[in-house]
Amino acid sequence: MSGKSLASLIAVIFLGVLALDSYYIVTATERAVLKRFQQIVQTDIQPDIHFKVPFVDQVVRVDARYTAYELPPQSYLTSERKPMDVSSFVIWRVQDVQRYVTVIGGGAANNSERMREIAQQRLNVRVAERLRNEFAQKTVQEVVAGRKEVLADGVRPDLVVPEVGDGSGDAPPPPVIRAEDAGELKPSEDARELLMVNVVQDLKDELLEDFGIELIDIRVKQVDWPDEVRSRVFDRMRAERARDAARHRSEGREGAEKIRAAAERERTVLLAEAYRDSELIRGDGDAESAAIYARMYNQDREFFSFYRSLQAYRHSFGEGKDLMVLAPDGEFFRYLKSPTGK
């Protein structure tokens, strides 16, 4: 290859590289700033195709989507000096691109992921500090209770918390509670919701001014006892349940004894009343029987005497094993000697 051909090839390659480096594309999920000799000359560049000075201008892109990430679990003390393990997550996005790149960028200005990691580390410190202060003013009962968001102008069912993720995708994120939308909570609203709203309101302006970050929401996912405390709490709960069970058994036994005593008393009364009624009936029957015998005796005394003697003979000689020693001419055998009894 001749020197002229080589020079032409080099010139073509240089012009191609120059043409490729003279424009850049900002996608719909990005925002960018343009730096010239490490000085920002254009900020908050919107999605489109843009031109720049080749080999001089540098484009720094940042992710403009909503980002939701979980904070490392932290242990906070409540107003009762009781430790609680708290899991939470933060939703944020880049609002002021120039400040974000200036403050967060540093040596990672060309790496969007690295800038996000640095921003989240700084957010961790600020959010943990505010949550610690808020938990220190609440009791265990207040921070454990949680209900739906209720604002001063009524229920806001449209304010939902999105699932934790990296914010990928072009679809807009679901609506969440913002500090300016939070308004004033009703007096009946639970303290846990008020805690999260207070933290958002506290940090919103500060983070925007310091880092160019818009804080969308902070959610407390879970509040639990630390491992070293949980076993003691469960032991106390088991002891309380055992105490309640013993009390219920004691009350049950007491109730059973009352029922048995009432049943026994009712049984005794019923038996006494039945015996009384039977004796009355028996007495009435004996009286009526005696009256009938008396009437029969008065109608025919001889026949009645004969009938009674036959009954006596039947009962005396019915078994055949009885032995009686009587005088033959006694009154008992008079109807055996003569049909007339004389």
C-alpha positions as a LaTeX table, in Angstrom:
\begin{tabular}{lrrr}
\hline
Residue & $x$ (\AA) & $y$ (\AA) & $z$ (\AA) \\
\hline
Met1 & 0.00 & 0.00 & 0.00 \\
Ser2 & 1.37 & 3.41 & $-1.02$ \\
Gly3 & 1.82 & 6.25 & 1.42 \\
Lys4 & $-0.96$ & 8.20 & $-0.26$ \\
Ser5 & $-3.47$ & 5.33 & 0.16 \\
Leu6 & $-2.51$ & 4.87 & 3.80 \\
Ala7 & $-2.97$ & 8.57 & 4.49 \\
Ser8 & $-6.39$ & 8.45 & 2.81 \\
Leu9 & $-7.44$ & 5.45 & 4.93 \\
Ile10 & $-6.32$ & 7.18 & 8.11 \\
Ala11 & $-8.19$ & 10.34 & 7.10 \\
Val12 & $-11.40$ & 8.35 & 6.45 \\
Ile13 & $-11.15$ & 6.58 & 9.81 \\
Phe14 & $-10.49$ & 9.88 & 11.59 \\
Leu15 & $-13.46$ & 11.54 & 9.90 \\
Gly16 & $-15.69$ & 8.54 & 10.82 \\
Val17 & $-14.64$ & 8.68 & 14.47 \\
Leu18 & $-15.09$ & 12.47 & 14.41 \\
Ala19 & $-18.59$ & 12.10 & 12.99 \\
Leu20 & $-19.57$ & 9.41 & 15.53 \\
Asp21 & $-18.28$ & 11.54 & 18.43 \\
Ser22 & $-20.09$ & 14.66 & 17.27 \\
Tyr23 & $-23.56$ & 13.57 & 18.45 \\
Tyr24 & $-25.11$ & 11.59 & 21.31 \\
Ile25 & $-28.52$ & 10.13 & 22.17 \\
Val26 & $-30.37$ & 10.57 & 25.45 \\
Thr27 & $-33.05$ & 7.88 & 25.94 \\
Ala28 & $-36.48$ & 8.36 & 27.50 \\
Thr29 & $-35.33$ & 6.95 & 30.85 \\
Glu30 & $-32.27$ & 9.19 & 31.10 \\
Arg31 & $-31.27$ & 12.76 & 31.78 \\
Ala32 & $-27.82$ & 14.12 & 30.91 \\
Val33 & $-25.40$ & 16.99 & 31.39 \\
Leu34 & $-22.73$ & 18.14 & 28.96 \\
Lys35 & $-19.27$ & 18.86 & 30.34 \\
Arg36 & $-16.50$ & 20.77 & 28.58 \\
Phe37 & $-13.07$ & 20.70 & 30.20 \\
Gln38 & $-14.76$ & 19.37 & 33.38 \\
Gln39 & $-17.14$ & 22.34 & 33.46 \\
Ile40 & $-20.87$ & 21.75 & 33.01 \\
Val41 & $-22.01$ & 23.79 & 30.01 \\
Gln42 & $-25.46$ & 22.27 & 29.53 \\
Thr43 & $-27.69$ & 20.61 & 32.11 \\
Asp44 & $-30.92$ & 18.62 & 32.29 \\
Ile45 & $-30.71$ & 17.52 & 28.66 \\
Gln46 & $-34.00$ & 15.97 & 27.60 \\
Pro47 & $-34.39$ & 12.73 & 25.57 \\
Asp48 & $-33.42$ & 13.32 & 21.95 \\
Ile49 & $-30.43$ & 13.37 & 19.57 \\
His50 & $-27.97$ & 16.14 & 20.44 \\
Phe51 & $-24.68$ & 17.42 & 18.99 \\
Lys52 & $-21.43$ & 18.17 & 20.81 \\
Val53 & $-17.85$ & 19.15 & 20.12 \\
Pro54 & $-15.93$ & 15.95 & 19.33 \\
Phe55 & $-13.16$ & 14.91 & 21.74 \\
Val56 & $-13.84$ & 18.00 & 23.88 \\
Asp57 & $-17.35$ & 17.66 & 25.27 \\
Gln58 & $-18.21$ & 14.82 & 27.64 \\
Val59 & $-21.76$ & 13.53 & 28.25 \\
Val60 & $-22.73$ & 12.32 & 31.72 \\
Arg61 & $-25.98$ & 10.35 & 31.79 \\
Val62 & $-28.08$ & 9.56 & 34.89 \\
Asp63 & $-31.09$ & 7.30 & 35.33 \\
Ala64 & $-34.19$ & 9.51 & 35.69 \\
Arg65 & $-36.57$ & 6.70 & 36.63 \\
Tyr66 & $-38.09$ & 6.13 & 40.06 \\
Thr67 & $-35.81$ & 3.97 & 42.16 \\
Ala68 & $-37.03$ & 1.88 & 45.09 \\
Tyr69 & $-34.49$ & 0.14 & 47.27 \\
Glu70 & $-34.42$ & $-1.46$ & 50.69 \\
Leu71 & $-32.41$ & 0.06 & 53.48 \\
Pro72 & $-30.26$ & $-2.29$ & 55.56 \\
Pro73 & $-32.23$ & $-3.40$ & 58.66 \\
Gln74 & $-31.55$ & $-1.10$ & 61.58 \\
Ser75 & $-32.13$ & $-1.37$ & 65.33 \\
Tyr76 & $-33.88$ & 1.66 & 66.87 \\
Leu77 & $-34.85$ & 2.45 & 70.44 \\
Thr78 & $-38.44$ & 3.50 & 71.20 \\
Ser79 & $-39.46$ & 6.04 & 73.80 \\
Glu80 & $-39.67$ & 3.14 & 76.27 \\
Arg81 & $-35.99$ & 2.32 & 75.61 \\
Lys82 & $-36.93$ & $-0.93$ & 73.91 \\
Pro83 & $-34.92$ & $-1.99$ & 70.82 \\
Met84 & $-36.83$ & $-2.74$ & 67.61 \\
Asp85 & $-35.46$ & $-4.14$ & 64.33 \\
Val86 & $-36.87$ & $-2.04$ & 61.48 \\
Ser87 & $-36.92$ & $-2.92$ & 57.77 \\
Ser88 & $-37.79$ & $-0.07$ & 55.39 \\
Phe89 & $-37.42$ & 1.08 & 51.81 \\
Val90 & $-37.06$ & 4.44 & 50.06 \\
Ile91 & $-38.43$ & 5.64 & 46.72 \\
Trp92 & $-36.50$ & 8.45 & 45.03 \\
Arg93 & $-35.39$ & 9.86 & 41.69 \\
Val94 & $-32.95$ & 12.42 & 40.33 \\
Gln95 & $-34.56$ & 15.86 & 40.12 \\
Asp96 & $-31.66$ & 18.32 & 39.78 \\
Val97 & $-29.26$ & 16.57 & 37.39 \\
Gln98 & $-26.51$ & 19.19 & 37.62 \\
Arg99 & $-26.34$ & 19.11 & 41.42 \\
Tyr100 & $-26.59$ & 15.33 & 41.43 \\
Val101 & $-23.63$ & 14.93 & 39.06 \\
Thr102 & $-21.61$ & 17.63 & 40.84 \\
Val103 & $-22.11$ & 16.29 & 44.37 \\
Ile104 & $-22.51$ & 12.55 & 43.78 \\
Gly105 & $-20.44$ & 12.15 & 40.60 \\
Gly106 & $-16.87$ & 12.76 & 41.69 \\
Gly107 & $-14.71$ & 10.08 & 40.18 \\
Ala108 & $-17.75$ & 8.03 & 39.12 \\
Ala109 & $-19.29$ & 10.66 & 36.83 \\
Asn110 & $-19.17$ & 8.31 & 33.85 \\
Asn111 & $-20.80$ & 5.40 & 35.69 \\
Ser112 & $-24.53$ & 5.79 & 36.36 \\
Glu113 & $-24.74$ & 2.64 & 38.48 \\
Arg114 & $-21.84$ & 3.71 & 40.65 \\
Met115 & $-23.41$ & 7.14 & 41.17 \\
Arg116 & $-26.66$ & 5.45 & 42.23 \\
Glu117 & $-24.80$ & 3.32 & 44.79 \\
Ile118 & $-23.10$ & 6.40 & 46.24 \\
Ala119 & $-26.43$ & 8.28 & 46.38 \\
Gln120 & $-28.10$ & 5.38 & 48.19 \\
Gln121 & $-25.26$ & 5.17 & 50.72 \\
Arg122 & $-25.76$ & 8.84 & 51.54 \\
Leu123 & $-29.50$ & 8.38 & 51.68 \\
Asn124 & $-29.03$ & 5.52 & 54.12 \\
Val125 & $-27.27$ & 7.81 & 56.59 \\
Arg126 & $-29.88$ & 10.58 & 56.39 \\
Val127 & $-32.92$ & 8.31 & 56.50 \\
Ala128 & $-31.56$ & 6.15 & 59.35 \\
Glu129 & $-30.88$ & 9.26 & 61.42 \\
Arg130 & $-34.41$ & 10.62 & 60.91 \\
Leu131 & $-36.04$ & 7.26 & 61.59 \\
Arg132 & $-34.00$ & 6.90 & 64.77 \\
Asn133 & $-35.25$ & 10.29 & 65.96 \\
Glu134 & $-38.86$ & 9.49 & 65.11 \\
Phe135 & $-38.79$ & 6.04 & 66.75 \\
Ala136 & $-37.33$ & 7.59 & 69.89 \\
Gln137 & $-40.57$ & 9.59 & 70.24 \\
Lys138 & $-42.94$ & 6.64 & 69.76 \\
Thr139 & $-43.93$ & 3.69 & 71.92 \\
Val140 & $-43.81$ & 0.07 & 70.79 \\
Gln141 & $-47.59$ & 0.03 & 70.45 \\
Glu142 & $-47.52$ & 3.10 & 68.21 \\
Val143 & $-44.82$ & 1.89 & 65.82 \\
Val144 & $-46.28$ & $-1.62$ & 65.47 \\
Ala145 & $-49.82$ & $-0.46$ & 64.63 \\
Gly146 & $-50.45$ & 0.33 & 60.95 \\
Arg147 & $-53.47$ & 1.22 & 58.82 \\
Lys148 & $-54.22$ & 2.72 & 55.43 \\
Glu149 & $-53.40$ & 6.35 & 54.73 \\
Val150 & $-56.24$ & 8.68 & 55.79 \\
Leu151 & $-55.77$ & 12.37 & 55.05 \\
Ala152 & $-57.62$ & 15.37 & 56.41 \\
Asp153 & $-59.81$ & 15.55 & 53.29 \\
Gly154 & $-60.79$ & 11.88 & 53.42 \\
Val155 & $-59.61$ & 8.44 & 52.47 \\
Arg156 & $-56.96$ & 8.24 & 49.75 \\
Pro157 & $-57.11$ & 4.65 & 48.42 \\
Asp158 & $-55.22$ & 5.75 & 45.29 \\
Leu159 & $-52.05$ & 6.34 & 47.29 \\
Val160 & $-50.44$ & 2.93 & 47.23 \\
Val161 & $-46.93$ & 1.77 & 47.83 \\
Pro162 & $-45.23$ & 0.21 & 44.77 \\
Glu163 & $-43.39$ & $-3.05$ & 45.04 \\
Val164 & $-39.71$ & $-2.77$ & 45.76 \\
Gly165 & $-37.63$ & $-2.98$ & 42.58 \\
Asp166 & $-35.08$ & $-1.17$ & 40.49 \\
Gly167 & $-37.61$ & 1.00 & 38.68 \\
Ser168 & $-36.90$ & $-0.61$ & 35.30 \\
Gly169 & $-39.37$ & $-0.26$ & 32.47 \\
Asp170 & $-40.87$ & 2.67 & 30.67 \\
Ala171 & $-44.26$ & 2.52 & 32.39 \\
Pro172 & $-44.73$ & 5.25 & 35.02 \\
Pro173 & $-44.58$ & 4.02 & 38.63 \\
Pro174 & $-47.77$ & 3.75 & 40.66 \\
Pro175 & $-48.70$ & 6.85 & 42.69 \\
Val176 & $-47.29$ & 7.15 & 46.18 \\
Ile177 & $-47.62$ & 9.57 & 49.07 \\
Arg178 & $-45.63$ & 12.73 & 48.52 \\
Ala179 & $-44.79$ & 15.19 & 51.26 \\
Glu180 & $-46.83$ & 17.96 & 49.65 \\
Asp181 & $-49.82$ & 15.62 & 49.20 \\
Ala182 & $-49.70$ & 14.30 & 52.74 \\
Gly183 & $-51.51$ & 17.23 & 54.28 \\
Glu184 & $-52.48$ & 16.99 & 57.89 \\
Leu185 & $-53.39$ & 13.61 & 59.31 \\
Lys186 & $-56.60$ & 13.14 & 61.19 \\
Pro187 & $-56.27$ & 12.90 & 64.99 \\
Ser188 & $-57.40$ & 9.28 & 64.80 \\
Glu189 & $-54.59$ & 8.38 & 62.36 \\
Asp190 & $-52.02$ & 5.93 & 63.68 \\
Ala191 & $-48.60$ & 7.07 & 64.82 \\
Arg192 & $-46.73$ & 4.76 & 62.45 \\
Glu193 & $-48.16$ & 6.51 & 59.39 \\
Leu194 & $-47.43$ & 9.89 & 60.95 \\
Leu195 & $-43.84$ & 8.77 & 61.58 \\
Met196 & $-43.22$ & 8.01 & 57.89 \\
Val197 & $-44.86$ & 11.23 & 56.68 \\
Asn198 & $-42.77$ & 13.26 & 59.14 \\
Val199 & $-39.54$ & 11.70 & 57.87 \\
Val200 & $-40.46$ & 12.45 & 54.24 \\
Gln201 & $-41.34$ & 16.05 & 55.05 \\
Asp202 & $-38.13$ & 16.44 & 57.08 \\
Leu203 & $-35.80$ & 15.14 & 54.37 \\
Lys204 & $-37.46$ & 16.25 & 51.14 \\
Asp205 & $-36.05$ & 19.80 & 50.86 \\
Glu206 & $-32.74$ & 18.84 & 52.44 \\
Leu207 & $-32.00$ & 16.03 & 49.95 \\
Leu208 & $-33.04$ & 18.14 & 46.97 \\
Glu209 & $-30.76$ & 20.97 & 48.04 \\
Asp210 & $-27.77$ & 18.80 & 49.01 \\
Phe211 & $-27.84$ & 16.07 & 46.36 \\
Gly212 & $-30.42$ & 17.06 & 43.75 \\
Ile213 & $-32.54$ & 14.03 & 44.77 \\
Glu214 & $-36.33$ & 14.12 & 45.02 \\
Leu215 & $-37.51$ & 11.94 & 47.90 \\
Ile216 & $-40.83$ & 10.37 & 46.91 \\
Asp217 & $-41.66$ & 8.19 & 49.90 \\
Ile218 & $-40.33$ & 6.19 & 52.81 \\
Arg219 & $-42.14$ & 3.04 & 53.93 \\
Val220 & $-41.57$ & 0.96 & 57.04 \\
Lys221 & $-42.03$ & $-2.66$ & 55.92 \\
Gln222 & $-41.60$ & $-4.56$ & 59.15 \\
Val223 & $-41.01$ & $-3.86$ & 62.81 \\
Asp224 & $-39.83$ & $-6.79$ & 64.90 \\
Trp225 & $-38.06$ & $-7.58$ & 68.13 \\
Pro226 & $-34.33$ & $-8.29$ & 67.98 \\
Asp227 & $-33.31$ & $-11.96$ & 68.16 \\
Glu228 & $-31.98$ & $-11.65$ & 71.69 \\
Val229 & $-35.24$ & $-10.07$ & 72.87 \\
Arg230 & $-37.67$ & $-12.13$ & 70.80 \\
Ser231 & $-37.20$ & $-15.34$ & 72.81 \\
Arg232 & $-37.93$ & $-13.50$ & 76.06 \\
Val233 & $-40.99$ & $-11.87$ & 74.53 \\
Phe234 & $-42.28$ & $-15.23$ & 73.30 \\
Asp235 & $-41.63$ & $-16.79$ & 76.72 \\
Arg236 & $-43.62$ & $-14.01$ & 78.37 \\
Met237 & $-46.41$ & $-14.43$ & 75.82 \\
Arg238 & $-46.47$ & $-18.19$ & 76.47 \\
Ala239 & $-46.58$ & $-17.55$ & 80.23 \\
Glu240 & $-49.46$ & $-15.10$ & 79.77 \\
Arg241 & $-51.35$ & $-17.57$ & 77.59 \\
Ala242 & $-50.74$ & $-20.35$ & 80.13 \\
Arg243 & $-52.00$ & $-18.03$ & 82.87 \\
Asp244 & $-55.10$ & $-17.24$ & 80.84 \\
Ala245 & $-55.65$ & $-20.95$ & 80.13 \\
Ala246 & $-55.35$ & $-21.81$ & 83.85 \\
Arg247 & $-57.78$ & $-19.02$ & 84.71 \\
His248 & $-60.29$ & $-20.24$ & 82.12 \\
Arg249 & $-59.95$ & $-23.84$ & 83.37 \\
Ser250 & $-60.48$ & $-22.68$ & 86.96 \\
Glu251 & $-63.53$ & $-20.68$ & 85.94 \\
Gly252 & $-64.77$ & $-23.71$ & 83.99 \\
Arg253 & $-64.35$ & $-26.01$ & 86.99 \\
Glu254 & $-66.11$ & $-23.47$ & 89.21 \\
Gly255 & $-68.97$ & $-23.22$ & 86.72 \\
Ala256 & $-69.18$ & $-27.04$ & 86.51 \\
Glu257 & $-69.38$ & $-27.34$ & 90.29 \\
Lys258 & $-72.14$ & $-24.73$ & 90.39 \\
Ile259 & $-74.07$ & $-26.61$ & 87.71 \\
Arg260 & $-73.60$ & $-29.93$ & 89.56 \\
Ala261 & $-74.71$ & $-28.38$ & 92.87 \\
Ala262 & $-77.76$ & $-26.81$ & 91.24 \\
Ala263 & $-78.63$ & $-30.12$ & 89.55 \\
Glu264 & $-78.19$ & $-32.07$ & 92.82 \\
Arg265 & $-80.34$ & $-29.54$ & 94.67 \\
Glu266 & $-83.02$ & $-29.74$ & 92.00 \\
Arg267 & $-82.85$ & $-33.56$ & 92.12 \\
Thr268 & $-83.30$ & $-33.57$ & 95.90 \\
Val269 & $-86.25$ & $-31.18$ & 95.68 \\
Leu270 & $-87.87$ & $-33.24$ & 92.92 \\
Leu271 & $-87.45$ & $-36.49$ & 94.89 \\
Ala272 & $-88.83$ & $-34.90$ & 98.05 \\
Glu273 & $-91.82$ & $-33.50$ & 96.20 \\
Ala274 & $-92.41$ & $-36.87$ & 94.47 \\
Tyr275 & $-92.21$ & $-38.72$ & 97.82 \\
Arg276 & $-94.60$ & $-36.23$ & 99.37 \\
Asp277 & $-97.07$ & $-36.59$ & 96.53 \\
Ser278 & $-96.79$ & $-40.41$ & 96.63 \\
Glu279 & $-97.44$ & $-40.48$ & 100.38 \\
Leu280 & $-100.44$ & $-38.23$ & 99.95 \\
Ile281 & $-101.79$ & $-40.45$ & 97.19 \\
Arg282 & $-101.05$ & $-43.57$ & 99.23 \\
Gly283 & $-102.80$ & $-42.08$ & 102.30 \\
Asp284 & $-105.80$ & $-41.15$ & 100.21 \\
Gly285 & $-105.88$ & $-44.69$ & 98.79 \\
Asp286 & $-105.63$ & $-46.28$ & 102.24 \\
Ala287 & $-108.37$ & $-44.02$ & 103.54 \\
Glu288 & $-110.61$ & $-44.87$ & 100.61 \\
Ser289 & $-109.80$ & $-48.57$ & 101.01 \\
Ala290 & $-110.67$ & $-48.43$ & 104.72 \\
Ala291 & $-113.89$ & $-46.61$ & 103.91 \\
Ile292 & $-114.81$ & $-49.30$ & 101.37 \\
Tyr293 & $-114.04$ & $-52.04$ & 103.88 \\
Ala294 & $-116.13$ & $-50.28$ & 106.48 \\
Arg295 & $-119.08$ & $-49.98$ & 104.10 \\
Met296 & $-118.80$ & $-53.63$ & 103.13 \\
Tyr297 & $-118.58$ & $-54.70$ & 106.77 \\
Asn298 & $-121.66$ & $-52.72$ & 107.66 \\
Gln299 & $-123.66$ & $-54.18$ & 104.77 \\
Asp300 & $-123.03$ & $-57.90$ & 105.69 \\
Arg301 & $-120.85$ & $-58.45$ & 108.67 \\
Glu302 & $-121.04$ & $-62.24$ & 108.53 \\
Phe303 & $-119.96$ & $-62.42$ & 104.91 \\
Phe304 & $-117.18$ & $-59.95$ & 105.53 \\
Ser305 & $-115.92$ & $-62.01$ & 108.46 \\
Phe306 & $-116.06$ & $-65.16$ & 106.29 \\
Tyr307 & $-114.14$ & $-63.43$ & 103.47 \\
Arg308 & $-111.45$ & $-62.20$ & 105.81 \\
Ser309 & $-111.04$ & $-65.70$ & 107.30 \\
Leu310 & $-110.56$ & $-67.21$ & 103.82 \\
Gln311 & $-107.87$ & $-64.66$ & 103.10 \\
Ala312 & $-106.15$ & $-65.55$ & 106.35 \\
Tyr313 & $-106.31$ & $-69.30$ & 105.49 \\
Arg314 & $-104.83$ & $-68.62$ & 102.04 \\
His315 & $-101.93$ & $-66.63$ & 103.42 \\
Ser316 & $-101.30$ & $-69.05$ & 106.29 \\
Phe317 & $-101.39$ & $-72.36$ & 104.44 \\
Gly318 & $-100.34$ & $-71.23$ & 100.93 \\
Glu319 & $-96.64$ & $-72.18$ & 101.18 \\
Gly320 & $-97.12$ & $-75.49$ & 103.04 \\
Lys321 & $-93.94$ & $-74.96$ & 105.04 \\
Asp322 & $-95.36$ & $-72.91$ & 107.90 \\
Leu323 & $-95.88$ & $-74.45$ & 111.34 \\
Met324 & $-98.53$ & $-73.02$ & 113.64 \\
Val325 & $-99.44$ & $-74.30$ & 117.11 \\
Leu326 & $-103.10$ & $-73.41$ & 117.80 \\
Ala327 & $-105.86$ & $-74.86$ & 119.92 \\
Pro328 & $-108.28$ & $-76.90$ & 117.74 \\
Asp329 & $-111.27$ & $-75.18$ & 119.18 \\
Gly330 & $-109.84$ & $-71.71$ & 118.67 \\
Glu331 & $-111.57$ & $-68.87$ & 116.83 \\
Phe332 & $-109.21$ & $-69.19$ & 113.88 \\
Phe333 & $-110.65$ & $-72.59$ & 112.74 \\
Arg334 & $-114.31$ & $-71.89$ & 113.25 \\
Tyr335 & $-115.16$ & $-71.80$ & 109.49 \\
Leu336 & $-113.27$ & $-75.07$ & 109.01 \\
Lys337 & $-115.49$ & $-76.81$ & 111.55 \\
Ser338 & $-118.82$ & $-75.41$ & 110.34 \\
Pro339 & $-119.84$ & $-73.53$ & 107.18 \\
Thr340 & $-121.82$ & $-71.14$ & 109.30 \\
Gly341 & $-118.90$ & $-70.52$ & 111.68 \\
Lys342 & $-120.92$ & $-71.60$ & 114.68 \\
\hline
\end{tabular}
